[in-house]
Amino acid sequence: MKKTIAALALLGAFTTAASAADLAARPYVKAPAPAPVANWTGFYVFGGGGGGLWDADTYSRDAATGATLSLHQNQSGSGWFGTVGIGYDWQFNPNWVFGVFGDGQFGSLRGNVQDPFNAVTGKIKMEDAWAVGARVGYLIAPNVLSYVNGGYSGSHWSGSTLLDSFTGLPVGFHTDSFNRNGWFVGGGVENNLNIFGITSPGWFMKTEYRAAYYDRKSIDALSDVGNVPAATNLSFKPWVQTISTSLVYRFNWTGPVVAKY
């Protein structure tokens, strides 16, 4: 009887020890990592292309007095261009980004201008433009920025050989190239290219609309012999609308930043 009691006691002790060992082997579960946060602060460069059009308010004027000689007309042109630029952004809030930038556009937005008082026509084109400005944007996702921008812009316009509006023949006069400055406003969307399972750290794409408003210019008609100005000129005030898509490279971008424990 005593041997039976001792065996039962020994069995109970062994079972208790085994249960305690099982409890001590409970696995450790790590807390989930926080959601990744993108860092937009840093320099970037970009290049791309797009299309645009210009509209201009025009009318004939007396070159000596500035008196208006004809009704106002709206004349226009269109074409394609390439663009390059550089900028710097600050992410001053988890969802807000502020930046400064400069860029240039090179191409040909071509159209016709007509002097209705003298019935002459010329081909003119905006050959290049530049802009410096600032933008402010909101992160609609950690790697997608929606923004508006604005600033100062300059443009260069070609000269033209003047033709008779009815016959298309040269009339012996031309216009010289000229520059116009003004201001612009616009907006767009920029997003990281880590899509469809493709890893491309630092590479982005942005699509932007811009409207530039330039100062009025008196375009003189000059004689092909001696550059003698005509008695009348053409008042020309353009505004230019463009849409562009560019590839962007951000030097500081190494992917989403995750906080460490």
Order of alpha helices (4+ residues) and beta strands (2+ residues): alpha-beta-beta-beta-beta-beta-beta-beta-beta-beta-beta-beta
